[in-house]
Amino acid sequence: MSLDRLKILLVEDDELFRLGLLVRLQQEPGIEILAEANDGETAIDLAKQQLFDLVLLDIGLPGLGGIETCRQLKQNHPKLAILALTSRTDRLLISRLVAAGAQGYCLKGVGAETLILAMRSVIAGASWWDATATAEIHNLFQHSSTQDPATTIESLTRREREILKLIATQKTDREIAEILYITPGTVRVHVHTILHKLGASDRKQAVAISTQNYLVDLP
């Protein structure tokens, strides 16, 4: 899969909003809207018929609903990236999105450039949460008595592990970006994801957790 040619499934029941989003995304080089759906059932069927890099998923869908659609899509296609579209961000919604397997969300009405950055970041294996969601995710990790650190470590992607090992050698975001041939902004997104996956408050704690679980050697 190439980040220069993104195959998207757009799931949105508001026809006018879907059309506006479709027109704007089609103006972006390298983005191809392969299919559209106005409900979860159709989205699940489409995902079984062809491969997508990303599902842009409205949470306020009729019928099956956005959360359950997300859960079933991830159950059927664990590696499929899902970015939720929503008009609200309460703590319950965030926890349900995390449990359903979404990699993040964007508020409806967000700038097109921000949405496209979020899409590319999620497809690259990172996540896209704002400050409200980050705090809630951290809270979920802190209060999960059954969370196994080793299992959490296993949830890191290959790129996240590479970046964590470079963090352990005290490399800066810019240095990591140069080594991995990615942008510093992409590095920051990956670091953000690593911290919330490990339930770490900062880089130092993330390295400590990973060394305890033999993911990286002490620098």
Secondary structure, 3 states (H helix, E strand, C coil): CCCCCEEEEEECCCHHHHHHHHHHHHCCCCEEEEEEECCHHHHHHHHHHCCCCEEEEECCCCCCCHHHHHHHHHHHCCCCEEEEEECCCCHHHHHHHHHHCCCEEEECCCCHHHHHHHHHHHHCCCCECCHHHHHHHHHHHHCCCCCCHHHHHHCCCHHHHHHHHHHHCCCCHHHHHHHHCCCHHHHHHHHHHHHHHHCCCCHHHHHHHHHHCCCCCCC
